[in-house]
């Protein structure tokens, strides 16, 4: 049997096909080494950018049409990562401004129109902060729009809730503790209200550094808020104190 060139050609083809395949593998290995060098070996997708913290200071007044009694101060801090912290402060608290001047909070923030500029002088409030001033009418309307708030096993409408908050007015700490119960119920499902709940309250009964719709948007941006991520506390470690001018208040203990 003679030598057939065609048979030799057919026998050589499998070996020829292996060479390009090996070259492809080598190229992939080289590319992988280069990519690892460039990225430092970190091939995971970047973590989503969280929103910066947001501080909202809710100031409750008898009325915001004029300088009247300051009923409540609640500071809401949103960390931008789904956590929220409510801190209640008695208006009777004796504070020291960033200028080193002592003052009673109810006097220092007595004017709802002037309160935003004065908040920057309060070291106990994280800065920058957004002020939300509201009066009793706004609060009652808000509660009614929500269908009432459960307190002590029953739903209270706006006026009933205002009456509850007015009890024990002579004892600022008792008032603050009652506010804590109400705030816990009001924000049990999360720290953000809806635009419809705030609709029509500004400017007669609500004044905010941000428009209500943007206020709601910025709050929701820091969510979603998971169960247990919303904390409530009050500043109640205080001592009775009389100011040099005769004004009485509560001095933080420590």
Secondary structure, 3 states (H helix, E strand, C coil): CCCCHHHHHHHHHHHHHHHHHHHHHHHHHHHHHHHHHHHCCCCCCCCCCCCCCEEEEEEEECCCCCCCCEEEEEEEEECCCCCEEEEEECCCEEEEECCCCEEEHHHHCCCCCCHHHHHCCECCCCCCCEEEEEEHHHHHHHHHHCCCEEECCEEECHHHHHHHHHCCCCCHHHHHHHHHHHHHHHCCCCCCCCHHHHCCCCCCCEEECCCHHHHHHHHHHCCCCCCCCEEEEECCCEEEEECCCCCEEEEECC
